[in-house]
C-alpha cells in the first residue's frame, strides 16, 4: 500500500553530566579539580533518500530516539557524544510540526534537516575553578534533548502527472508510455494509490518521470471520492496530462469538470500547462472533436491505449513539453534551512549542579514546583538527597 503521510515522535539525546572529581595521586597532595565535561546528546536528523518511494516504513516504527551523551570523568576526560539518529525519507517529503507549521521541504536528494537537537552537556568541576575558588565541589548536569511530534507528507517529484475522470484510461496510458505496470481493469477507481513510471527518450539520453493518481470526480477538492487525498502530488509536476475518454461526444465537458476541481484545490494547479490526451479513439469511426480555446492547453493528442495508435508521437512530444526539473541543490553540508523561522521557547533560567553533598540550583529557581522536581529527577536526584535552592538546603521528598 502506498503511504504518503506518517506521524512520528522524535527524542534527541540527553547531554552527559560533568564530572565532580579531584586529582588524587601519591606524590601530588591536594590535587586540584580535574573533572571533565560530559558529551553532548545526539541529534535526530531527517534526510532525503532518492532510493525510497513512499513513507510505508513508518507504519511499523514511529518512535526515534538519539543516544545520550556519556558523563565526564576524572583526569579531564570528556564524555563521548551521543549517537545521532538519521531518519530516511523519500525526496519530496515535507516535515510539519504539531502546529501544522512547515519545518523543512526536502526537495533535493541528500537534503537533511535537524528536527531535534541533543541536550547541552554538563561542565565538569574543572571549568569552575578560579583564583578565588580553587576547589569547586560541584559540576553541571546535562540537559535533556528536544522532543517533538512530526507529520511527514510526501509530494511526488514528477515531470508530468496524469489527471482525469475515473476509467479514462490513465493507468493504461502509463503502462504504454513507461516501465510502470499498474493495475488495469474496466471499472472505475482501479487505481487506489499514486503510481510512478519512467519514460526513456528515443536516444536514451534522458528520462522523464510520470505519475498516475486516482481518478478525480466532481467535488474531489472538497473530499469527495478518492482523488482529493492525492491532489498534492500534482503540485510539483511541470505538465499535467489531462486524459479524457473520447468514446463519447462530451470531451470538452469532461475537461471542464476536472479543471474546476484543480482550480478549487489551488496551489497553482489552475495555471499549470496541460496537454489533452483524447483516449479510446479506436472506439470511434472518426476523430473526436475538441474545440476548446484555452491558453494553458499546449497540445492535443489522439491516442488509443488498446491499439497503440498515437503513443509514439505522445512520447516524443513529452520530452519537448517537459523542461528538466529544476531542483535547488542541497548545500555542501547537506543541511536545509528552516522554511519558516520561529524562535524557540527560551531555555531554562537555571541549571542543576551536582555537589559532593547532593544538588544545587544555580540561577533563577523556577516557581513551578513540578518543573523543579522534573529537572531534579532528570538529573538523577532521589528521595532524601540534599538540594540547595536560593541558599536554603532542602531534603528531596
Secondary structure, 3 states (H helix, E strand, C coil): CCCCEEEEEEECCCCCCCCCCECCECCECCCCECCCCCCCCCCEEEEEECCCCCCHHHHCCCEEECCCCCCCECCCECCCCCCCEEEEEECCEEEECCCCCEEEEECCCCCEEEEECCCCCCCCHHHHCECCECCCCEEECCCCCCEEEEEEEECCCCCEEEECECCCCHHHHHHHHCCCCCCCCCCCCCCCCCEEEEEECCCCCCEEEEEECCCECCCHHHCCCCHHHHHHHHCCCCEEEEEEECCCCCHHHHHHHHHHHHHHHCCCHHHCCEEEEEECHHHCCCCCCCCCCCCCEEEEEECCCCCCCCHHHHHHHHHHHCCCCCCCCCCCCCECCCCCCCCCCCCCCEEEEEECCEEEEEECCCCCHHHHHHHHHHCCCCCCCEEEECCEEEECC
